[in-house]
Amino acid sequence: MNRQKLFTTTLLCDQIDWLKKTIIKELDETESDKIIQSTADQWCEYIESKYHINIPEILEADIYVDEPDEIIIREMRGTRITYHIPFNGDSNVFIFNKPYSRPGEGTQIHIDPPCGIVIGNELQLSYDLLSHDKEKEVENFSRDLGKIKQIIQQMKMEIEEYNLGLKEYVRPTIEYRINKIKDDSKLVESLGYPIKRRNDAPMTYATPEVRRKLKRIGKKLEGKPEPILAEEEYATVLEIISSMVLVMERSPKAFKGMGEEYIRQHFLVQLNGQYRGQATGETFNLSGKTDIIIKIKDKNIFIAECKFWDGPQSLLDSIEQILSYTSWRDTKTAIILFNRDRKFSHVLSQIPEVVKGHNNFIREDQAESETAFRYIFHHVGDKEKELILTVLAFEVPK
C-alpha cells in the first residue's frame, strides 16, 4: 500500500459537520414506533456512544520496527525501515483531519505532516535509506512522531468540544420527535374510534448498541464455531460503504482525481470507525491481495474489491479477482465500482448482463437499489458452496 500524507484529506470542521448531519438524518429516518420506546436520555446516550470521536493516544512504549527490506532507490540498493506505532482511539482521525483546518478557537496548524499508512489501530511510517546513518534515521523518525503528536494535540480542543456537545446537540431533535409522536397518538385517541395497530409495527424496540461488534452466526466445523457474517450486519457494512459516497458528494474537490487506493482508504476509515479496527486494506488472502477485508479472530467475514469502471471487461476482471481471493468459508463479498468520465446510466445498464455471463453465476437476488445489485455465485471448484456478491456502483468526482 502506498504511503500518503497523514491528516490531509478533509477539513476537521467539515467532518464534524458531516457527522452532525448524519446524526439528524438517522433520527429523522427512524420509525416513530422505535423512537417512542426509548427515552430522550437513552437516545442521547446512544448517539453519544455511536458518534463520539475517540482522540488517538500514541502507545510509544509499544512501538516496534520490521526487519529491513532491501529495495532499489535510483538504481541503487537501499534499505526500507518501517516503524509500527500502535495507538488507542479512532483511526479516522489520521485521515479526515486536514492540518490546516481551524482547531479549537480558530488557530491555524502549520505543520507539514509525515507520510504513512493506517491499518487498523496501527500507524506505519517507512523510511528509505541509501546509507546506514543511525543518527539521521532516529532523528527523522523522532521528528515525524513529534509532528503527529503535535497535530493530534492541536486538534484535541475542537474534537473535545464536539464530543461534549453531542448530547445537547441531539436532545432538541429527539425530544421534539417523542413529543410529536405522543401528541399525534393523543389526537387519534380523541377521535373516538378504535385504533387498529399496523401489521408491520414492531412490538418492542431498544436503542441499538454501538461502536459495533460484528454480529455473526456460528457454523459448526470440526468441533469449532466458524464465524459467518449475519445478514443484517452485511447490510450494515454495505450501508456504511454507501454513506461514504455522501462525503464525496459534499466535498468533491477533496476527492477530485483520487485513485482507487486513496478512495479505498476512506471506506476503510469509516468501517474501522464502526468495527474497532477490524477492517484492513490490501491484505493477502488466498491467491492475492484483497482491497478490503473485515476479520474476526483471523477469519474473513467480509471481502470487497474496489475498481474503476473501464468497460465490461473491468467488471469481469474484478469478479475473477474476488473469486480467486475467497476461500471455501468466505460467503459475503462485494465489488465497489467507481464510475468517472462515463454516462452512469449506461454503466448501470451493463452490470447485470456482465455479471450473469460469468461461469460461476447462479442466480440474481433482490436488488438493494438502482445502483446496488445482488447476486449468488458458487465458489471456484465447488458448485455446491454459495456466496453472495453485491455490486455497489458509485459515481465519483472527476
N, C-alpha and C positions, 0 to 999 in steps of 0.2 A: 504494500500500500504506500502510495506516495505521501511524503510529508507536505503539510500545508501550514501557513501561518496560523497560530492559535488566536482566538478571540477576535477574529476579523470578519466574520460573516454578516452578522446582523446587529444593529444597534440594540443595546440593552433595553432602552426605553421602548423600542418597537416590540421586542419580545415580551415585555411586561404588558404592553397594551394588547398584544395578541392573546396572551393568557387571560386577561380580564374579559375580553370579548368572547373567548371560548367558554369561560365560566357562565356568562349570562346566556349564551346560546344553549348550553347544556340544561340550564334551569328552565329556559323558555320551552325547550323541546321535551321536557319530562312530563309524562301524563299526569293529569290532576289527581288521579287515584293514588299515584305513587307519592306525589308531593304531600298530600294531606295526611299520610300515615306516619310521617315523622315530624318532629317539632322543628321550629326555626333554629333552635340551638343545635340540634342534631345535624341539620343540613349545613349549618355554618362549620361545624366540626369536620364534616365530610369534605367540604370544599377546601378548608384549610389544609387538611391532610393530603388531599389529592394534588393540589396546585402549589403547595409550599415549595420554594426553591431551597434546597439544601446547599449552602455555600461549601465548596470543596475545601477539605483540610488535607494538606500535603503530609504524608506519613514519611518524613525524612529518614527515620530510623530503619525503614523497610526498603529503601532504595537499593537496587542491585543492577549489575551490568551483565549483558550477554557475553558469551565467548566471542572474540573478534571475528568479523567476516572479512575475507580477502576480496577486494574489489578493484576495478580498473578506474583510475582517475586521470583523465587527459593522457591516455595511452600509457600510463604508468601504474605499477602495482601499488595499491594503497590499502588502508585498513578502515573498516567501519566499526565504531564503538556505539552500542545502543544502551542507553540508560532507561531503566524501568522505574517509574515513580508512582507507587500506589497512593491512592487518596480515598478519603471518605467524602460523600456528598454526591451532587448531581454532575454527571459528566457533561451535560449540555452547556454548562457554564463556560467550558473551554471553547465552545463552538459559536454560540449565539450571542456573545457579548463583545461588540466591537470596542476596541480600547480607546477610540476617540469619541465615545459617547459621553453623556454627562452623568457621572455617578454622583449620588448624593445631591448637593445643593448647587449643581451646575458647574462644578470644577471640571477641568479637562485632563484627560490622561494623554501624555506624550511619551509613551514607551513603545519602542519597536519590539513587538513580541517575537519570540523564537518560533521556529517551525517544529512541528511534532505530530504525533498520531494519538488519538484517544481510542482505546479499546477497552470496553467495559469500564471498570474503575481503576484503570491504569493508564498513565500518560507515558509515552515513549519519545525520547529525544535521541536522535542519531547524529554522529559526527564522523565525517570522512577525513582521514589523515594520510599525509604522504610521508610523514616522519614521526618518530616515536618521541614526541616532545611532551613529557608528562605534565610539566608545569602549565603549558599552554592549554592542554586538554582539560585539566582540572579547572583552570581559570574560565574557559569557555562554558563549561557546564555550570559552574557556580554562578556565573553571570546570568545565564538563561534561567536557572532555577530562581534566582533572586527576582528577575523580571516577572516571572509567573506569580510568585508570592505577592509581589507589589501590586500587580494588576488585580488579583483577587481581593486584596485588602482595600484597594480604591473603589472597587465595585460593591463592597460589602454593605456600605451605608444604604445605597439605593435598593439592594435586594432585601435587606432587613426591613426597610420602610414598607416595601411591598408585602413581605410576609406578615408583618404586624397589622397591616390594614386589611387583610383578606376577609376576616370575619365581618368587619363593619362595612366593607365594600358590598358583600353579597347579602347582608341582612335585609336591607330595604326591599330588594327584589323578591326574596323568598317569603318575607312577611306579607308583602302585597299579594303574592300568589295564594298563600294559605288563607288570608282573609277574604280574598275574592271568591275562592272556592267555597268557603263556609257561607258567604253571603248568597252565592248562587244556589246553594243547597237549601238555605232558609227560604229563598224566594220560591223555589219549586214546591217545597213543603206547604207553603202558604196558599198555594193554588187550590188545595182541597181535593186533589185527585191522587190515587195511589201511584207510587213510584215503582217502576219496574227496572231492576238492575240490568245493565247491558251484559250480554253473554261474554263479551271479551274483557270485561273489567276484572282486574286481579283481585283476589280475596285478601291477600296480605302482601306487604312490601316493607323492606327495611332499607335505609340508606346503605349503599354498597360500601364494601371495604375498599381501601385504596392503597396506593403505591403497590400496584397489582402484583399478586403472586400468581404465577401461571396455574390455571386450572387444568387438570388433566385426568383422564380416566386411566385406570391401571389394567393393562392386559397381561395376563399370567403367561410367562415364558420361562421355561426351565426353572420353575420354582421362584422366580423373582418378578416383581411387578414391573412391567415395561411402560414408561410414561408415554401417553399419547395426548396430543393437544385436544382439549374439549372443543366441540363445535362452536359454542358461544365465545370461547376465548380466541379461536381462529378468526371469528367475525370481528372481534375487538382489535386484533392485530391489523387486519385489513383496514379497519376504520381509522386507526392511528396513522397508517401509511397514507390513506386518502386525505386526512386532515392536514398533512404536511403540505399538500398542494395549495391549500388556502394561504399558507405562509408565502409561497412562491408568487401567488396571485397578488398579494398585498404589497410585496416588496420585489417587483420584477427586476429592478436594476441590480439588486444584490445577487440575483441568480442568472443574470444575463451571460450567456456564453459558457456557463459551467458545464463540465464534462460529467460522465457517469460517476466517477469516483467521488467528486465533491458533492453531487446531489445525493448519492447514496449515503454519505456521511450524515447528512441532515436527517434522513429517515432513521438512521441508527441512533442518533441523539434522542429523537422523540420516543423510539421504542425503549431505549435504556432508561428514559425518564419514568416509564411506567413499569418496566420489568427488572429494575435493580441491576443493570449492567449485564443481563444475561444475553443480550443481543451483541453479536460480533460481526465484523465485516471481512470479506475476502479471506475466509478460513478454509484450510484444506479439508476436504470431505470426499471420501471415496476416490474418484478419479480426477479431481481438480479443485480449484478454488471457487467457493461459493460467495456471492456478493453479501448476502445477509443470512445469518443463522441464529436462531434462538435455541438455547440448550437448557436442559435440566440435568445436572449431575452427569455431564459429558454425553447426554443423549440428545440428538437433534429433535426438536419439537416443531420447528417451522424453518423452511428453507425458501429463499427468494433470490431471483436473478434480476438485475437491473439492465435495461437495454434501450438504446435509442432506435426508433423505427427507421429502417433503411430499406424498406420494401419487404415483401412476404418472406424472403429468404432469411432476413434478420430475425424474424419471429421463430421460424423453423429452427434456426441455429440455437436460439435461446431455449426452446423446448428440448432439443438434443442435449444441451448443456445441463439443464436442470435434472433431466432424467439420468444423466451419467453421474450426477452428484448424489442422487438419492440412494440410500441403502434400502434393503428389504423392509426395514422397520419404519422408514420415513413415510408419512401419509399426508401431510399438509404442506403444500408448496404454492408459490406464486411467481408470476413474471410481472415486474413493474416496467411498463412500456412507455417510454417518453417519446413524444412527437414534437418535432421542431421543423419549421420551414415547409410543411406539407399540409394539405387540406385534411383536417382532423376527421371530418365526417367520412371521407373516402377511406382513411386508415381504419376507422371503426367497422366499416362495411366489409373489409377484407379479413378481419381477425377470425371470425367463425369458420370461414372457408379454409383458411390456412391450418387452423388447429384440427379441424375434423379430418383433414387429409393426412394427418400423421398416423403412422402404423400402430402406435400404442394407444390411440384414441379409442375409448369405449362408448361414451355417451355424453350428451350435453346435460348439465344440471341447470337448475333455475338461475337465471342471470341476476347478479347483485344490483345492477343498474345499467343505464345505457352505455356506460364506459367501463363496466366490470363484467367479465364473462367467467363462468364457472364450468369446469369440465372434469370428467372422470377418466383417468388414464390407468393403464396397467404398468407395473414395474417392468424394467428391462429383464427379459429372460423368465418372467413369471406372470402369465396371463391371469392367474387366479388372485393375484395380490393387487388391490386397487389403491390409487392415491388421488387426492384432489389437486387440481391445478387451476388456480384463479389467475386470469389475465387482467391486470389493472392498467388501463390506458390513461395517460395524462398528457395534456399539452403544456409544455414548459416555455418560459420566455426565450425569445430568440437572442 
